[in-house]
Amino acid sequence: MMLAAELRLHGVGVLVVERDAEPKKLVRSLGLHVRSVEVLDQRGLLDRFLAAGTKYPAGGSFAGIPKPVPQGLDTSHPYLIGMPQTITDRLLEEQAAEAGAQIRRGCAVVGVSQDDDGVTVALADGTEVRARYLVGCDGGRSTIRKLLGIGFPGEPAQTEWLLGEMDATEAPERVAATVAEIRKTQLGFGVGPTGRGGWRVVVPAARVADERAAPPTFEELRERLTAFAGTDFGVHSPRWLSRFDDATRLADRYRAGRILLAGDAVHVHPPLGGQGLNLGIQDAFNLGWKLAAAINGWAPDDLLDTYETERRPVAADVLDLTRAQAVLISTDPGPQAVRRLFAQLMDFEDVNRFLTERITAIGIRYDFGPGPELLGRRLRDMPIGRGRLYELMRRGRGLLLDRTGSLAVDGWSDRVDLVTGAGRT
């Protein structure tokens, strides 16, 4: 949905084909990190999200090691937005629809083929769609990736967790006390209020399921709760149930001709640090204007290739961050010793800030070769004249900030805005 809205900013016709007839009730992601918040501000969406979510300070935790929030982060938005994924999905879908994207639900992709002029997509209802390009944003079990034969190497799942939302009869204070005691050694266990009148439950499974696409049974989840807590807290009336694991994989490539992949279709990892959905949103933000430029006929031949050269190293870094956190939450003696050392290192402000910048994605620098310190970095929001930098980016166009008064955008004015007297940057 983010990509659809980005393409519509540039007048590109978009059809979103979604297998599910109705939006999922499943909540995996619980929030948006700083870089995603900045992206929303750059597109004029931030007020909608703030109205539907809750602000929390950014940082101060890595692998569940609590530390003070680092000061002086390079952002005007030093917070994350707590928000269930269902709301994030709804708001982004509303934005895509308002921008003019067509959204077709209840229709799965079953085949793809391409030639020099475009892509033919076969749908489960027997119809075909013809398009200039296709982007597979269809998750870790991506049909598009499999149809293209793109490899998805990495580590298979070793551990699995059961996840669900339900009601409970146990007193909240007793639940909190029990969970706090268990989490002294088991950071993969959690039971807490959703803020929507129910409880969110996460508990390690007994083993990795043979069929991981199938949700667990409610009885299975209750048994695991009892195994860890000695009680199932009186849980009942599940709203939804799911499972997730620690498989960590990165696609061999992000593009095959006129077909590209984004989000979980090219990278999967455990949810430690809460970066998955954010990584996908930022993939779409990077890809949107480049794909639009190719479709509108002004992109250099290699522009679309920079989507992979810029975003694949970012995904590889996120995978390493989750691998490191997975080690640090292990209950084995060796990892616990490393965890204690890491906790001491995080007392250094520079270390705490460095890790926060990695998790929140504001420390990313794309490799454009040698040059000034800001080359390849995103700029924080700042005052520009009577407005703000991010307000000037709402149309998704290039922006030339001229402090000299001597620059021009001749030949580029259809896609680049010139701002003179921009002030110090």
C-alpha positions in Angstrom: 0.0 0.0 0.0 2.9 2.3 0.7 4.4 1.6 -2.7 1.0 2.1 -4.4 0.7 5.6 -2.8 4.2 6.5 -3.8 3.6 5.5 -7.4 0.4 7.5 -7.5 2.3 10.6 -6.4 3.9 10.5 -9.8 0.8 9.7 -11.8 1.5 6.0 -12.3 -1.6 3.8 -12.7 -1.5 1.1 -10.0 -3.5 -2.1 -9.3 -3.0 -3.8 -6.0 -4.0 -7.5 -6.1 -4.6 -9.0 -2.7 -5.2 -12.7 -2.0 -7.3 -12.2 1.2 -10.9 -11.0 0.8 -10.8 -9.1 4.1 -8.0 -7.4 6.0 -6.3 -9.7 8.5 -7.0 -9.3 12.2 -3.5 -10.6 13.0 -1.2 -8.2 14.9 2.5 -8.9 14.5 3.9 -5.4 14.3 3.3 -3.1 17.3 4.9 0.1 16.2 6.8 2.4 13.8 10.4 3.4 14.4 11.9 6.9 13.9 12.8 6.6 10.2 9.2 5.4 9.4 7.8 8.3 11.4 10.0 10.6 9.3 8.7 9.0 6.1 5.1 9.6 7.2 5.9 13.2 7.9 7.4 13.6 4.5 4.2 12.4 2.9 1.8 14.4 5.1 0.5 11.3 6.9 2.0 11.8 10.4 -1.0 13.5 12.0 -3.3 10.5 11.0 -0.9 8.1 12.6 -0.3 10.1 15.8 -4.1 10.4 16.3 -4.5 6.6 16.1 -1.3 5.6 18.1 0.7 6.4 21.2 4.1 8.1 21.4 7.0 6.3 23.2 10.6 7.5 23.6 12.9 6.0 20.9 15.6 3.7 22.0 17.0 2.7 25.4 16.7 -1.0 24.8 18.5 -3.7 22.8 17.7 -7.4 23.2 15.5 -6.4 26.1 18.4 -4.7 28.0 16.8 -1.6 29.5 18.8 1.6 29.4 18.0 5.4 29.5 16.9 6.8 26.2 20.0 8.3 24.5 20.0 12.1 24.2 20.7 14.1 21.0 19.4 11.7 18.4 19.7 13.2 14.9 16.0 13.6 14.3 13.1 15.9 15.0 11.0 12.9 15.8 12.8 11.1 18.7 9.9 8.7 19.4 8.2 5.7 18.0 4.5 5.3 17.5 2.9 2.4 19.3 0.2 1.0 17.0 -1.2 -2.4 16.2 -0.4 -3.6 12.6 -4.1 -3.7 11.7 -4.3 0.1 12.1 -1.1 0.7 10.2 -2.4 -1.5 7.4 -5.8 0.4 7.4 -4.2 3.9 7.3 -1.8 3.0 4.5 -4.6 1.4 2.5 -6.8 4.5 2.9 -3.9 6.6 1.7 -3.4 4.4 -1.4 -7.1 4.5 -2.2 -7.3 8.2 -1.8 -4.3 8.6 -4.1 -6.2 6.7 -6.8 -4.8 3.2 -6.6 -7.1 0.4 -7.6 -7.3 -2.4 -4.9 -8.7 -5.8 -5.8 -9.2 -8.2 -2.9 -9.9 -11.9 -2.8 -7.8 -12.7 -5.9 -4.5 -14.5 -5.7 -1.7 -14.5 -8.2 -1.0 -17.9 -9.7 1.4 -17.2 -12.6 3.7 -14.6 -14.1 5.5 -14.2 -17.4 7.4 -11.2 -18.9 8.7 -9.9 -22.2 10.5 -6.8 -23.3 7.3 -4.6 -23.0 5.7 -5.8 -19.8 4.5 -8.5 -17.4 1.5 -10.7 -17.7 0.0 -11.8 -14.4 -2.4 -14.8 -14.2 -5.0 -14.6 -11.4 -6.8 -17.4 -9.6 -10.1 -16.4 -11.1 -8.9 -17.3 -14.6 -8.3 -13.7 -15.7 -5.0 -12.0 -16.7 -3.6 -8.6 -16.0 -1.0 -6.9 -18.2 1.3 -4.3 -16.6 4.6 -2.5 -17.4 6.1 -3.8 -14.1 5.1 -6.1 -11.2 6.3 -5.8 -7.6 5.8 -8.8 -5.3 5.1 -7.5 -1.8 3.6 -10.9 -0.8 5.5 -11.8 2.3 8.0 -14.4 3.5 6.4 -17.2 1.5 6.2 -15.0 -1.6 4.5 -16.6 -4.5 6.2 -14.2 -6.9 9.7 -15.0 -5.6 9.1 -18.7 -6.0 7.7 -18.3 -9.5 10.8 -16.4 -10.4 13.0 -19.1 -8.9 14.9 -16.5 -6.8 16.9 -18.1 -4.0 16.1 -17.4 -0.4 19.1 -18.6 1.5 19.7 -18.3 5.2 19.0 -20.2 8.5 15.9 -22.3 8.9 13.7 -21.9 11.9 15.1 -23.4 15.1 12.6 -21.9 17.6 8.9 -21.0 17.3 6.5 -18.9 19.3 2.8 -19.0 19.6 1.0 -15.7 19.4 -2.6 -14.6 20.0 -5.1 -12.1 21.3 -7.8 -13.2 23.7 -9.6 -12.5 27.0 -8.5 -13.7 30.4 -10.2 -14.0 33.8 -7.0 -13.7 36.0 -6.6 -10.4 37.8 -4.3 -8.0 35.9 -2.0 -7.5 38.8 -1.4 -11.2 39.2 -0.8 -11.6 35.5 1.8 -8.8 35.6 3.6 -10.2 38.7 3.8 -13.7 37.1 5.0 -12.5 33.8 7.6 -10.2 35.4 9.1 -13.2 37.2 9.1 -15.5 34.1 10.8 -12.8 32.0 13.8 -12.6 34.3 15.0 -15.7 32.4 12.5 -16.1 29.5 12.4 -12.9 27.3 10.4 -14.8 24.7 7.4 -15.0 27.0 4.9 -12.3 27.4 1.3 -11.6 28.4 0.0 -8.0 28.4 -3.1 -5.9 27.8 -3.7 -4.8 24.2 -5.4 -1.6 25.1 -8.4 -2.8 23.2 -10.0 -4.8 26.0 -8.1 -8.1 25.6 -4.7 -9.7 26.2 -1.8 -10.3 23.8 0.0 -13.6 24.5 3.4 -14.7 23.3 4.8 -18.0 24.5 7.6 -20.4 23.1 6.2 -23.4 21.3 7.2 -27.0 22.2 8.8 -27.4 18.7 8.8 -25.9 15.2 5.6 -27.0 13.5 5.7 -29.1 10.4 3.1 -26.8 8.8 4.0 -23.3 9.9 1.4 -21.6 7.8 -1.4 -23.1 9.9 -2.3 -21.3 13.1 -1.9 -23.2 16.4 -4.9 -24.5 18.2 -6.1 -22.6 21.3 -5.5 -25.7 23.4 -1.9 -25.8 22.3 -1.4 -22.2 23.4 -3.1 -22.9 26.8 -0.8 -25.9 27.3 2.3 -23.8 26.7 1.1 -21.1 29.0 0.6 -23.6 31.8 4.0 -25.1 31.1 5.8 -21.8 31.7 3.5 -20.0 34.2 1.8 -22.9 36.0 -1.5 -21.4 34.9 -3.2 -20.4 31.7 -4.5 -17.2 33.4 -8.1 -18.2 32.5 -7.7 -17.3 28.8 -10.7 -17.7 26.7 -12.5 -16.3 23.6 -9.4 -16.0 21.2 -9.8 -13.3 18.6 -7.0 -14.7 16.5 -4.0 -17.1 16.8 -0.8 -17.3 14.9 2.8 -18.6 15.1 6.1 -17.1 14.1 9.7 -18.4 14.2 13.3 -17.3 14.0 14.0 -18.2 10.4 16.5 -15.7 8.9 16.7 -15.4 5.2 17.7 -12.8 2.5 16.8 -13.1 -1.2 19.6 -13.6 -3.7 18.3 -10.7 -5.7 15.6 -8.1 -5.6 14.8 -7.9 -9.3 14.3 -10.1 -12.3 13.7 -8.0 -15.4 10.5 -6.1 -15.0 9.6 -7.9 -11.7 10.8 -6.7 -8.4 10.3 -7.8 -4.8 9.9 -5.8 -1.6 9.4 -6.2 2.1 9.2 -9.7 3.6 9.3 -11.2 0.1 13.1 -10.5 0.2 13.9 -10.6 3.9 12.6 -12.5 6.9 14.0 -12.5 10.5 12.8 -12.8 14.1 10.8 -9.8 15.3 13.5 -8.8 17.9 13.8 -5.0 17.7 10.5 -4.6 15.8 12.1 -3.7 12.5 10.3 -6.0 10.0 7.3 -3.8 9.0 9.5 -0.7 9.1 12.0 -2.3 6.8 9.3 -3.0 4.3 7.8 0.6 4.4 11.3 2.0 3.8 11.9 -0.4 0.9 8.7 0.9 -0.7 9.8 4.5 -0.1 13.1 3.9 -1.8 11.6 2.0 -4.7 8.6 4.2 -5.5 10.1 7.2 -7.2 12.7 5.1 -9.0 10.0 2.8 -10.5 7.9 5.8 -11.4 10.9 7.4 -13.1 11.4 4.2 -15.2 7.7 4.1 -16.2 7.6 7.8 -17.0 10.6 7.5 -19.2 13.3 9.7 -17.6 15.2 7.2 -15.4 18.8 6.4 -16.4 19.2 2.8 -17.4 20.7 1.7 -14.0 18.4 3.7 -11.7 16.1 0.7 -10.8 19.2 -1.4 -10.0 20.1 1.1 -7.2 17.0 -0.1 -5.3 18.8 -3.4 -4.6 22.3 -2.0 -4.2 20.9 0.4 -1.5 18.3 -1.6 0.2 19.8 -5.1 0.3 22.8 -4.1 2.5 20.3 -2.5 4.9 18.3 -5.7 5.1 21.5 -7.7 5.7 22.3 -5.4 8.6 18.9 -5.8 10.1 19.3 -9.6 9.9 22.6 -9.4 11.7 21.0 -7.2 14.4 18.3 -9.7 15.0 20.9 -12.6 15.0 22.8 -10.7 17.7 19.8 -10.1 19.8 18.7 -13.7 19.5 22.1 -14.7 21.0 21.7 -12.1 23.8 18.3 -13.4 24.9 19.5 -17.0 25.1 19.4 -18.6 28.6 22.6 -20.5 28.0 25.6 -19.5 30.3 27.8 -18.3 27.4 25.2 -15.9 25.9 24.2 -14.8 29.4 27.8 -13.8 30.0 27.9 -11.8 26.8 24.6 -10.2 27.7 26.1 -9.0 31.0 29.1 -7.5 29.2 26.8 -5.9 26.6 24.7 -4.3 29.3 27.9 -2.7 30.7 28.9 -1.4 27.3 25.5 0.1 26.8 26.1 2.4 29.8 28.4 4.3 27.4 26.2 7.0 25.8 27.9 6.6 22.4 27.2 2.8 22.4 23.6 3.3 23.4 23.1 5.9 20.7 24.8 3.8 18.1 22.5 0.8 18.7 19.4 3.1 18.8 20.4 4.6 15.4 20.8 1.1 14.0 17.4 -0.1 15.3 15.5 3.1 14.3 17.2 3.2 10.8 18.3 6.8 11.2 22.0 5.8 11.0 21.7 4.3 7.5 24.2 5.6 4.9 23.9 4.4 1.3 27.3 3.8 -0.3 27.8 6.5 -3.0 31.6 6.3 -2.7 33.9 8.9 -1.1 32.5 12.4 -0.4 31.1 14.7 2.2 29.8 13.3 5.5 26.1 13.8 4.5 26.5 12.0 1.2 24.1 9.0 1.2 22.5 10.1 4.4 18.9 11.3 4.9 18.4 14.8 6.4 16.5 15.3 9.6 13.6 17.8 9.4 14.6 21.4 9.8 13.2 24.9 9.3 13.3 26.1 5.7 12.1 29.7 5.3 8.7 29.9 6.9 8.1 26.2 6.7 9.9 22.9 7.2 12.0 20.6 5.0 9.7 17.7 5.3 6.7 19.8 4.3 8.4 20.6 1.1 8.7 16.9 0.3 5.0 16.0 0.3 4.9 15.7 -3.5 7.7 13.1 -3.7 9.8 15.3 -6.0 13.5 16.0 -5.9 14.4 19.0 -3.8 17.3 21.3 -4.5 18.2 23.5 -1.5 20.2 26.5 -2.7 22.0 28.7 -0.2 23.8 30.6 -2.9 21.0 31.9 -5.1 22.9 30.9 -8.2 21.5 27.4 -9.0 18.7 26.5 -11.3 16.6 23.4 -12.3 16.4 24.1 -16.0 15.3 21.0 -17.8 14.3 19.4 -14.5 11.5 21.6 -13.2 8.9 18.9 -14.0 10.4 16.7 -11.3 12.6 18.9 -9.1 11.7 21.8 -6.8 14.1 24.6 -6.2 14.2 26.3 -2.8 16.5 29.3 -2.5 17.8 30.8 0.7 17.5 27.5 2.3 19.6 28.4 5.3 22.2 26.2 7.0 21.9 22.5 6.3 
